[in-house]
Amino acid sequence: MTKELYSGAEIILKSLVKEGVTEIFGYPGGQVIKIYDALYNQNEIKHYLVRHEQAAIHAAEGYSRATGKCGVALVTSGPGACNTITGIANAYYDGYPIVVLTGQVGLSQIGNDAFQEADIVGITRSCCKHNYLVKDIKDIPRVIKEAFHIATTGKPGPVVIDLPKDVQTAKSTFEYPESIKLVGYNPNYKGHPLQIAKAVKMLTEAHRPVIISGGGVLMSGAHEELQKLAQLIQAPVTHTLMGTGTYPDSLESSLGMLGMHGNYWANYAVVHADVILALGTRFNDRITGCLKRFARDSHVIHVDIDPCSISKNVKVDIPIVGDCKNVLLGMIEYFEKKQPNIYKDDKDKWFSQIDEWKQKRAIPPFTGDKLSAITVIQKLYELTKKYSPIVCTEVGQHQMWAAQLFQFNEPRKLITSGGLGTMGFGFPAAMGACAGKPEQLVLNIAGDGSIQMNIQELATCVDYGFKVINCIINNGYLGMVRQWQEKLFNKHYSETKISAPDFVKVAEAYGAIGIRVQHEDEIEPAIIKAIEAKSPVFIDFVVENFEMVYPWVLAGEPLTKVLLSNDCAVK
C-alpha cells in the first residue's frame, strides 16, 4: 500500500501537533506562505497574528512563562526573521523554551543575495541554544523533535529552525520519531550525592545561612522543595528578580528580592551570611554589586543545571550540577535520614538580627505635586490580589516598583525581562499569557516610553479578545535612565524627556478602553472599571516626573552601600 505524501509545510504542522503545540504566534510572508496555507486547512493549531515579529517572540515567551510549556513562533525570511533577534536573545538570557520557525529562500538561492535573504542561522548563533537549517524534507520530523527536546531540557532556551521555501513545498511521507539521541547532549539532572551530602553538612553547621532562589527553581518546579528545605535547616530565603514567586513573600522567613533595587535587609543578610546556598542563579552584577566585596566571608554552595554558570562570577566552595528540584529532594532526603543537629540558638539570633534590619523598611516620603507612581502600584496590588493575577512588566522604574510592592506567593505570576532588560517585552508577553491562561486576570505594568515600543499589539489584543490591563506609569521621562542622570550626571537629562500620544484616544482608536487617572481618588474606580471590562484596557496614570526607585545600590558598589533616599544611605 502506497503511503500518503505530504508537503513539507504539512509535515511541519503534523510534527508540531505531535509535540502538543496548540498555539502559534506569527506573521506571514512570501517564504512561509506554504506553511500558512497548510494552517488554513487544519484546526488543531490556533494561530495568533501579531503586528510585529518581535512581538511574536515575546508572546511565545510569555506563553511559556505562564504555562510552563514551550512557546512557538512563525515568521518569514529576511526582515521578518531579523525582527525576532531581540526576542530570541531575551528568551536565551532568561532561560525559557521557545521554538522559532523562520522561512528562508530556496536552497539554490542561499548565498546569492536573493530578495529577503538573511543568514538567520549565522545571526542567531550567539543568542539561541541551538539552530538548524533544514535542507531535506525528510529531516523535518527529526529536527522538530530535537528542537523541542533541546529547548525544554537542561537549561531551557530558544531553538531556531530555518526552513527553505523548496523544503516546504517538497513532498514526502510522514513518520514522527518516537525518540532521539543527541550525542554529547546529556544534561545532568541528579546532582552528585557526595556533593549533596557536603552541602547539607555545611548548611546544618552554619550559624548564619541564607538561601538565594533564582529562575532555575521556577523552571524546575522546585518551589515546594525549597520551602521544605528552608524550614528544615531554618534558613531565610531571598530571591532574584527571575526567582520571584519561588518562595512566598508572605512567609516570615522570606527576605524578598535582593540586589540593586532589592530589600536592603536581604542584601545585608547575604553579605553577613556564613553559608550561602544559591539555587539556579548566574550571580549576575545586578544581585552581587561589587564582586570583590560580595560574600567575602561566606562559603558558597551553588546548584545549577548549567555547569557553565557555576563559578563563572562568584567563586564556589561546593558546586552541584543538577536540576534544582532533584538536588533539593536529595538534600531533604539526606537531612531526614541523618537527622543532623541544627544550631537553633544561633539561628534564632540570626533571624533576630534580620528583624532589626527589617525595621528600616520605610518608603521615602513622597513630596511631588502629581500622583505618586508608588501609590498607584500599591493600590493596583491591593485591588487585584484576590484575583491572583499574572503580572507582566516592561523594563524600567515601574518594573522595580512592581517587583518591590506586589507580594508574589506562587510561581509564574511575575513575567518580566531580567537578563537582557528588554523594553517593549511586557505587552506582547501579556498577550502570550492571555493565550495560555485565558481564565487569569493579566496585568501589564508599563512606562510611557516602553509601552510605545509595541503599542501596535493593542490591535492583536482586540482581535483575539486578550483582556490585558495595561497600567501605564506616565511620568514623561525614560524614568530609570533619568534617575541615573539625576544622581550621577548632575541632572543632565540628555534625551530622556519623552513625549507620548493621548493613550486614551489611542486605545479607543484600536477599539479598546482608555482611562486617564490624574488624582489619587481616581485610582480605585479606574482599576475596578478595568477589571470589569470585557476588552483590553489602557489606564494612563499621569504621575510625578521625578519620583525615584529606592532602595538603590549604585553599579559597582557593595550591597551594603544602600541608598534609601536622595540624602540617606545605609552603610
C-alpha positions in Angstrom: 0.0 0.0 0.0 1.4 3.4 -1.0 1.9 5.8 1.9 0.3 9.2 1.6 2.5 12.0 0.6 2.5 15.4 2.4 4.2 18.7 1.7 7.0 19.9 3.9 4.6 22.6 5.3 2.1 19.9 6.2 4.8 17.8 7.8 5.9 20.8 9.9 2.4 21.2 11.3 1.9 17.5 11.9 5.2 17.5 13.8 4.2 20.4 15.9 0.9 18.6 16.8 2.9 15.6 17.8 4.8 17.9 20.3 1.5 19.0 21.8 1.5 22.5 20.2 -1.9 24.2 20.2 -0.9 27.9 19.8 1.5 29.7 17.4 2.3 33.4 17.3 3.4 34.7 13.9 3.4 36.9 10.9 3.1 35.6 7.3 5.4 36.4 4.4 6.4 35.1 1.0 8.8 32.4 2.3 6.3 30.9 4.7 3.2 31.2 2.6 3.1 27.5 2.1 3.0 26.9 5.9 0.2 29.4 6.2 -1.7 27.7 3.5 -1.3 24.4 5.5 -2.5 26.3 8.6 -5.6 27.3 6.7 -6.5 23.7 6.1 -6.3 22.4 9.7 -8.0 23.1 13.0 -5.6 21.7 15.6 -3.3 24.7 16.0 -4.6 28.2 16.7 -2.5 31.0 15.1 -2.4 34.5 16.5 -1.5 37.2 14.1 0.7 39.8 15.8 1.6 43.2 14.3 5.4 42.9 14.6 7.7 39.8 14.6 9.4 40.9 17.8 6.0 40.7 19.5 5.5 37.1 18.2 8.7 36.0 20.1 7.8 37.9 23.3 4.3 36.5 23.1 5.7 32.9 22.7 7.9 33.5 25.7 5.1 35.0 27.8 3.0 31.9 26.9 5.9 29.7 28.0 6.4 31.6 31.3 2.7 31.5 32.1 2.1 27.8 31.2 5.4 26.0 31.6 5.1 24.8 28.0 7.3 25.5 25.0 6.2 28.6 23.1 6.2 28.6 19.2 6.6 31.5 16.8 6.5 31.5 13.0 7.9 34.3 10.8 9.1 34.8 7.2 12.7 35.3 6.0 14.9 38.3 5.8 13.4 41.3 7.8 10.8 39.0 9.4 13.5 36.7 10.8 15.8 39.6 11.7 13.0 41.3 13.7 13.0 38.3 16.0 16.5 38.7 17.3 15.8 40.7 20.4 13.1 38.3 21.5 15.3 35.3 20.9 18.1 36.9 22.9 15.6 37.7 25.7 14.5 34.1 26.0 18.1 32.9 25.8 19.3 35.1 28.7 16.3 34.3 30.9 16.3 30.6 30.0 12.8 30.0 28.6 11.9 27.4 26.0 10.6 28.6 22.6 10.9 27.2 19.1 11.2 29.8 16.3 10.3 28.7 12.8 11.7 31.1 10.1 11.2 31.0 6.4 14.1 31.0 4.1 14.7 31.4 0.3 15.1 28.3 -1.7 18.2 26.2 -1.3 19.6 27.2 -4.7 19.3 30.9 -3.8 21.0 30.8 -0.4 24.2 32.9 -0.6 23.1 34.7 -3.8 21.7 37.8 -2.1 18.2 36.8 -3.1 15.2 39.0 -2.2 14.6 38.9 1.6 17.5 36.5 2.2 19.3 36.7 5.6 21.6 34.2 7.2 19.5 33.7 10.2 21.4 30.7 11.4 24.6 32.8 11.5 22.8 35.8 13.0 21.2 33.8 15.9 24.2 31.5 16.6 25.3 33.6 19.7 21.8 34.2 21.1 20.0 30.8 20.9 20.6 27.4 22.4 20.7 25.7 19.0 19.7 26.3 15.4 19.0 24.4 12.2 19.0 25.0 8.5 16.7 22.2 7.1 18.0 21.0 3.7 15.9 17.9 3.2 12.2 17.4 3.7 12.9 14.0 5.3 14.8 15.8 8.1 11.8 17.9 9.2 10.3 15.5 11.8 13.7 14.7 13.4 14.7 18.3 13.5 11.5 19.4 15.2 11.7 16.5 17.7 15.2 17.5 18.5 14.4 21.2 18.7 11.7 20.7 21.3 13.9 18.4 23.3 16.8 20.8 23.3 14.6 23.8 24.1 12.9 22.2 27.1 15.7 20.2 28.7 18.8 21.2 30.6 18.8 24.9 30.9 15.8 25.8 28.7 16.2 28.2 25.8 15.2 29.2 22.3 15.9 27.0 19.3 15.6 28.3 15.7 14.6 26.2 12.7 15.3 27.8 9.3 13.0 26.4 6.6 13.9 27.0 2.9 10.9 27.5 0.7 11.5 24.5 -1.5 11.8 22.2 1.5 8.3 23.4 2.5 6.9 22.6 -1.0 8.5 19.2 -1.5 6.5 16.0 -0.9 7.3 13.1 1.3 5.7 10.6 3.7 5.3 11.4 7.3 6.7 9.4 10.2 7.5 11.1 13.5 10.3 9.6 15.6 9.4 8.2 19.0 12.8 9.0 20.5 16.0 10.8 19.7 19.6 10.5 20.7 21.8 13.5 20.6 25.5 12.6 21.0 27.2 14.9 23.5 24.0 16.4 24.9 23.3 14.8 28.2 22.2 17.3 30.9 22.9 16.2 34.4 19.7 16.3 36.4 20.5 14.4 39.6 23.4 16.1 41.3 26.3 14.2 42.8 25.3 12.5 46.1 28.7 13.3 47.8 28.4 17.0 46.9 24.8 17.0 48.2 26.0 15.4 51.5 28.7 18.0 51.9 26.2 20.8 51.2 23.7 19.6 53.8 26.5 19.2 56.4 27.7 22.8 55.7 24.2 24.2 55.8 23.3 22.5 59.1 26.6 23.6 60.7 26.0 27.2 59.5 25.3 29.9 62.1 24.0 32.5 59.5 22.7 30.6 56.4 20.9 32.3 53.5 19.3 30.7 50.5 19.2 32.6 47.2 16.5 31.4 44.9 16.8 32.0 41.2 15.0 31.3 38.0 16.2 27.7 37.9 14.0 27.0 40.9 11.0 28.2 39.0 11.9 26.3 35.8 12.4 23.0 37.7 9.1 23.5 39.7 11.1 23.2 42.9 9.2 25.8 45.0 7.7 23.3 47.4 11.0 21.5 47.9 12.6 24.9 48.6 10.1 25.7 51.3 10.6 22.4 52.9 14.4 22.6 53.0 14.4 26.2 54.3 12.2 25.0 57.1 14.4 22.0 57.9 17.6 24.0 58.1 16.0 27.1 59.5 17.3 29.4 56.8 15.9 32.7 55.5 15.3 32.9 51.7 15.9 35.7 49.3 15.3 35.6 45.6 16.5 37.2 42.4 14.1 39.0 40.0 13.8 35.8 37.9 13.2 33.8 41.1 10.2 35.9 42.2 7.4 33.6 43.4 9.5 30.6 44.1 9.3 31.4 47.8 6.2 33.0 49.2 6.7 36.7 50.1 4.2 36.3 52.8 6.4 34.0 54.9 8.3 35.5 57.8 11.5 33.7 56.6 11.2 35.5 53.2 13.6 38.3 52.7 12.1 39.3 49.3 14.3 40.4 46.4 18.0 41.2 46.7 20.3 43.2 44.6 20.4 46.7 43.1 16.8 47.6 43.9 16.2 44.7 46.3 15.4 44.9 50.0 18.5 46.2 51.8 17.9 43.6 54.6 18.2 40.9 52.0 21.4 42.4 50.8 22.7 42.7 54.4 21.8 39.1 55.1 23.7 37.8 52.1 26.8 39.9 52.9 26.8 38.8 56.5 25.9 35.1 55.9 28.5 32.4 56.7 26.9 30.0 54.2 25.0 30.8 51.0 23.0 28.2 49.1 22.5 29.6 45.6 19.9 27.8 43.5 19.5 28.3 39.8 21.1 31.8 39.5 24.0 33.1 37.5 25.1 35.6 40.2 24.8 38.5 37.7 26.0 42.0 38.5 22.5 43.2 39.5 22.5 40.9 42.5 26.1 40.9 43.5 27.1 44.5 43.3 30.8 44.8 43.7 32.1 41.3 43.1 35.3 41.8 45.1 33.2 42.6 48.2 30.3 40.1 47.6 30.1 37.4 50.3 33.8 37.7 51.1 33.4 35.8 54.4 30.8 33.2 53.2 31.0 29.7 52.0 29.1 29.3 48.8 27.1 26.3 47.6 25.9 26.7 44.0 23.3 24.5 42.4 22.6 24.9 38.7 21.8 22.6 35.8 24.1 24.6 33.6 27.7 23.8 34.5 28.9 26.9 32.7 27.1 29.1 35.3 28.9 27.7 38.3 31.9 29.7 39.5 31.5 31.9 36.4 31.1 35.1 38.5 31.4 34.0 42.2 33.9 31.5 43.5 32.1 28.5 44.7 33.1 26.1 47.6 30.6 23.3 46.8 29.4 23.1 43.1 26.5 20.9 42.4 25.5 20.4 38.7 21.9 19.3 38.5 18.2 20.1 38.4 17.2 22.2 41.4 14.2 20.1 42.2 16.2 16.8 42.2 19.0 18.3 44.2 16.7 19.8 46.8 14.9 16.4 47.1 18.3 14.8 47.6 19.2 17.3 50.3 15.8 16.8 52.1 16.2 13.0 51.9 19.8 13.2 53.3 18.7 15.6 56.1 15.7 13.4 57.1 17.9 10.3 57.1 20.8 11.6 59.0 18.9 14.0 61.3 21.8 16.4 61.8 21.9 18.8 64.7 20.7 22.4 64.0 22.3 25.2 65.9 18.9 26.6 66.9 20.1 29.3 69.3 22.4 30.7 66.6 19.6 30.6 64.0 17.3 32.5 66.4 19.9 35.2 66.8 20.3 35.3 63.0 16.6 35.9 62.5 16.6 38.5 65.3 19.3 40.4 63.5 17.4 40.3 60.2 14.3 41.5 62.0 16.3 44.5 63.2 17.4 45.3 59.7 13.7 45.0 58.6 12.7 47.8 60.9 14.2 50.2 58.4 11.8 49.3 55.6 10.2 52.7 55.4 9.4 54.1 51.9 10.8 57.6 51.4 8.2 60.3 51.9 6.6 61.5 48.6 6.8 65.2 48.1 5.8 65.7 44.4 2.8 67.7 43.2 1.5 65.0 40.9 0.3 61.5 41.6 2.8 59.0 43.1 3.7 56.0 41.0 4.3 54.1 44.2 0.8 54.9 45.4 -0.6 53.7 42.0 1.2 50.3 42.2 0.4 49.8 45.8 -3.3 50.4 45.0 -3.1 48.1 42.0 -1.8 45.3 44.2 -4.4 45.8 46.9 -7.3 45.8 44.4 -6.1 42.8 42.3 -4.5 40.5 44.8 -7.7 38.5 45.3 -7.7 37.5 41.6 -4.1 36.2 41.9 -3.2 38.0 38.6 -0.4 37.3 36.2 1.7 40.5 36.3 3.8 41.4 33.3 6.1 44.4 33.2 8.2 46.3 30.8 11.6 47.4 31.9 12.4 50.5 34.0 11.3 52.1 37.2 7.8 50.6 37.0 9.4 47.1 36.8 11.3 47.6 40.0 8.3 49.1 41.8 6.1 46.2 40.7 8.7 43.7 42.0 9.0 45.5 45.3 5.4 46.3 46.0 3.5 43.3 44.8 3.5 40.2 47.0 4.1 37.0 44.9 3.3 33.8 46.8 3.4 31.4 43.9 5.5 30.9 40.8 4.7 32.1 37.3 2.9 35.2 38.4 5.6 37.7 37.5 6.6 37.8 33.8 9.4 40.3 33.2 12.6 40.7 31.3 15.6 40.0 33.5 19.0 39.3 31.9 18.5 41.4 28.7 16.3 44.1 30.2 14.1 44.4 27.1 11.8 47.4 26.8 8.7 46.5 24.9 8.7 43.0 26.3 5.7 43.2 28.7 2.8 43.9 26.5 3.3 41.1 23.9 4.3 38.8 26.8 1.0 39.6 28.4 -0.8 38.6 25.2 1.0 35.2 25.3 0.0 34.8 29.0 -3.6 35.5 28.0 -3.5 32.9 25.2 -2.0 30.3 27.6 -4.1 31.2 30.7 -7.4 32.7 29.4 -9.1 32.4 32.8 -6.5 34.6 34.5 -6.5 38.3 35.1 -3.4 39.6 33.3 -1.8 43.0 34.0 0.9 44.7 32.2 2.7 47.5 34.2 4.4 49.7 31.7 6.2 53.1 31.3 5.2 55.7 28.8 8.4 55.0 26.9 8.3 51.2 26.9 4.6 50.9 26.0 5.3 52.8 22.8 7.7 50.1 21.6 5.0 47.6 20.9 1.8 49.7 21.3 0.6 48.3 17.9 -0.2 45.0 19.6 -3.3 46.5 21.0 -4.8 45.5 17.7 -3.9 41.9 18.3 -5.5 42.0 21.8 -8.7 43.5 20.3 -8.8 40.9 17.5 -8.4 37.9 19.8 -10.1 39.2 23.0 -6.9 39.3 25.1 -8.1 41.4 28.0 -4.7 42.8 29.0 -5.0 45.6 31.5 -2.1 48.0 30.6 -1.2 50.2 33.6 0.9 53.0 32.1 3.1 54.8 34.6 3.3 58.0 32.6 6.0 60.3 34.0 7.1 62.0 30.8 10.6 60.5 31.0 12.6 57.4 30.4 12.5 57.1 34.1 15.3 54.8 35.1 17.8 56.4 32.8 16.6 59.8 34.1 17.1 58.6 37.6 20.8 57.8 36.8 21.2 61.1 35.2 19.9 62.9 38.2 22.1 61.1 40.7 25.3 60.6 38.6 25.3 63.1 35.8 24.4 66.4 37.5 20.8 66.3 36.3 21.8 66.4 32.6 18.6 64.9 31.3 20.0 64.2 27.9 17.3 62.8 25.6 15.3 61.2 28.4 12.3 63.5 28.3 9.8 61.7 26.1 6.5 62.7 24.5 3.6 60.4 24.2 0.3 60.3 22.4 -3.0 60.6 24.1 -3.2 57.0 25.4 -6.9 57.2 25.9 -7.5 58.2 22.3 -5.1 55.5 21.1 -6.9 52.8 23.0 -10.3 54.0 21.7 -8.9 54.2 18.1 -8.0 50.5 18.3 -11.4 49.5 19.8 -10.2 49.2 23.4 -11.0 51.1 26.5 -8.9 54.1 27.6 -9.0 55.7 31.1 -6.9 58.6 32.4 -6.0 59.0 36.1 -4.5 62.2 37.4 -5.6 62.2 41.1 -5.4 59.7 43.9 -9.2 59.4 44.3 -9.4 58.3 40.7 -7.2 55.3 41.1 -9.6 52.8 42.6 -12.6 53.5 40.2 -10.3 53.2 37.2 -8.9 49.8 38.3 -12.3 48.5 39.2 -13.6 49.6 35.8 -10.7 47.9 34.0 -11.2 44.6 35.9 -14.9 44.6 35.0 -14.2 45.5 31.3 -14.7 42.9 28.6 -11.9 44.3 26.3 -8.3 45.4 26.6 -7.7 48.5 28.7 -5.1 51.3 28.8 -5.0 53.1 32.1 -2.9 56.3 31.7 -1.6 57.1 35.2 -0.2 60.6 34.9 2.4 60.6 37.7 5.1 62.7 39.2 8.0 63.2 36.8 10.9 62.8 39.2 10.0 60.0 41.6 12.9 57.7 42.4 13.2 53.9 42.9 14.7 53.1 46.3 16.4 51.1 47.8 19.2 51.6 45.3 22.7 50.2 45.2 24.7 52.1 42.6 26.5 49.9 39.9 29.9 48.8 41.2 29.1 49.5 44.8 28.9 46.8 47.5 25.5 45.5 48.5 25.7 47.1 51.9 26.0 50.6 50.5 22.3 51.1 50.0 20.7 54.4 49.2 17.3 54.7 50.9 16.6 58.2 49.6 18.4 61.1 47.9 20.0 62.0 51.1 20.2 58.8 53.1 22.4 55.8 52.7 22.8 52.7 54.9 26.5 51.6 55.1 
